[in-house]
Amino acid sequence: MTTRAGFVALIGEPNAGKSTLLNRMVGAKVSIVTHKVQTTRARIRGIAMAGQAQIVFVDTPGIFRPRRRLDRSMVKAAWGGASDADVIVLLIEAHRGLTEGAKMIINRLADEMPKGQPVALAINKIDRVKAETLLALAEEVNAAYPFAKTFMISAEKGYGVADLRNWLAETLPEGPWFYPEDQIADLPMRMIAAEMTREKLTLRLHEELPYQLTVETEKWEDKPDGTTRIDQIVYVARDGHKGIVLGNGGETIKSIGQAARADISEFLGRTVHLFLQVKVRPNWLDEPERYSEMGLDFKDGDA
């Protein structure tokens, strides 16, 4: 029987629904999903099986106008993930239409992507607009770029996702699978656990703070009784941030730890004991090893 395998890059503006779509396709939570933009930092790969095809998703950071070193590394990673992929899926939000940011991405697709690389358009969040608005938007976006196929989807509710998955499976090149059939992500578990904790921090904290912190898994110990002990460090840029993350009497970090522990336990299928420490590192945004930990290249952030 012929098998197919390949890489699919999900690209789009921040918050277009890439992580939600990835998690829906894979059927598990491998990419963190929050209402905050620029949440996805590393190129998280989720792996979905569709018949005899293995679809390896590269969930790129949202593409936006970069301001800081971290932003520049994220945008470079996004385009790097797209150019290396066998197929690209551009997500745009139905209710926002063809925004300036989406136009910028389409122009760059035309200039930079390898010729002959199939690019599909996925109009997401279709439940937010009327049918005639959707059709007009599909026409407008297809006039701007020759998309191989257009899909109307709701990543959150699952509408249209099976059609997109099946098309991807048929479009990927023939070849052996890259990963075992039961594997759903190629990030180390230490990194997935750190991402899950960062998601909870992002959901709980407000404004700029989430972009000024990072989480690292310092120790991981699988115990003889079947449980796992995980020690993580939350790095923040300033003393004032440490107080916000800890909360009154440590209440904020405690509730974040409980929520993260529940998610990590569910993902691993075993009891997890999670210990969080908060440390101030004023220059963590300028430390190469922090970028490596996030799967990004420090040098890509050079202006």
C-alpha positions, -999 to 999 in steps of 0.1 A, spaced: 0 0 0 13 35 -9 22 57 20 26 94 19 43 118 43 53 154 44 54 187 62 26 212 63 32 248 74 4 267 90 10 304 85 -10 336 92 -13 366 114 -11 362 152 -44 348 166 -56 335 132 -63 301 148 -32 281 138 -26 265 172 -63 256 175 -63 240 140 -31 221 148 -46 207 180 -79 198 162 -60 180 134 -38 161 158 -65 154 183 -44 164 213 -31 196 229 4 200 215 4 237 208 -6 262 234 -37 282 227 -45 315 244 -63 347 235 -30 366 235 -12 371 202 23 358 196 19 329 220 35 303 198 73 308 199 87 275 188 80 256 156 59 229 173 53 199 151 21 180 155 16 147 137 -17 136 123 -26 104 105 -51 104 76 -55 70 60 -20 60 47 -7 95 50 13 111 78 9 148 80 36 166 100 24 201 110 48 229 115 29 254 137 48 286 130 47 317 151 23 343 138 37 366 112 37 403 123 59 434 121 87 426 145 99 452 171 123 433 194 150 406 190 126 379 201 100 391 176 125 390 148 136 355 156 99 344 157 91 359 123 123 344 108 113 310 122 78 313 107 91 319 72 118 293 75 91 268 85 70 277 55 98 276 29 108 241 41 73 226 39 57 205 12 24 223 15 15 257 31 -19 266 46 -26 303 50 -52 310 77 -72 342 77 -101 351 99 -135 353 83 -147 383 104 -115 403 99 -112 398 61 -82 406 40 -63 427 65 -31 447 58 -12 419 77 -27 392 55 -19 412 23 17 415 35 19 377 40 4 371 5 29 394 -12 57 376 5 44 342 -5 45 353 -41 81 366 -38 97 340 -15 81 306 -16 95 279 -39 77 277 -73 52 249 -75 48 246 -37 10 241 -31 -6 268 -10 -41 263 4 -63 291 18 -82 283 50 -108 309 60 -113 303 97 -140 312 122 -167 310 95 -194 308 122 -189 345 128 -200 358 94 -228 353 68 -224 330 37 -224 359 12 -196 376 31 -176 344 31 -179 339 -7 -170 376 -14 -139 372 9 -129 339 -8 -131 356 -43 -111 387 -31 -83 366 -15 -80 342 -45 -77 373 -68 -46 382 -48 -29 348 -50 -34 316 -70 -43 293 -41 -44 256 -49 -76 251 -29 -99 271 -6 -114 257 26 -140 273 49 -134 260 84 -139 266 121 -109 252 138 -126 256 172 -158 238 163 -142 214 138 -163 224 107 -145 217 75 -113 204 92 -117 168 79 -119 180 43 -87 200 47 -70 171 64 -80 147 36 -68 171 9 -35 175 26 -31 137 28 -37 134 -9 -14 163 -18 17 152 2 44 133 -17 46 95 -16 72 81 8 77 64 41 64 79 74 88 101 94 76 91 128 60 61 146 23 59 140 14 67 176 36 97 180 19 131 180 47 156 185 84 158 180 92 183 207 109 169 238 84 163 266 104 188 288 96 215 263 59 206 259 56 207 297 72 242 298 49 254 271 18 242 290 29 261 321 36 292 299 1 289 285 -14 291 320 8 321 329 -3 338 297 -40 332 304 -37 345 340 -14 375 335 -22 406 315 -7 432 292 30 430 282 41 407 310 36 374 292 61 384 265 87 393 293 87 358 307 98 323 297 95 289 314 122 262 314 120 226 327 150 223 350 145 187 363 124 158 352 122 126 373 101 96 365 96 79 399 94 41 405 57 45 417 47 57 382 45 94 390 67 122 376 83 151 394 89 182 372 108 212 384 104 244 363 118 279 365 98 309 354 122 336 343 110 372 344 128 404 334 122 425 365 116 423 403 82 439 399 72 411 375 82 385 400 57 399 425 30 399 399 37 362 390 38 351 426 7 370 436 -5 378 471 9 352 494 20 331 464 -16 326 454 -12 334 417 17 310 411 0 283 431 -32 284 409 -11 285 377 9 255 390 -23 236 397 -38 243 362 -5 234 345 -1 202 365 -36 191 355 -28 196 318 6 180 319 -8 150 339 -36 145 313 -11 148 284 13 122 300 -14 100 313 1 98 347 2 117 380 26 147 379 40 167 408 50 201 395 72 226 414 75 261 401 102 287 410 102 323 398 136 339 391 145 374 379 169 374 349 170 410 336 186 401 303 169 368 295 156 382 262 193 387 251 206 352 262 212 328 233 204 297 255 169 310 262 162 311 225 176 275 220 152 264 247 123 278 227 135 262 194 145 296 180 178 309 165 193 338 185 211 351 154 178 354 136 170 383 159 199 404 147 185 436 133 
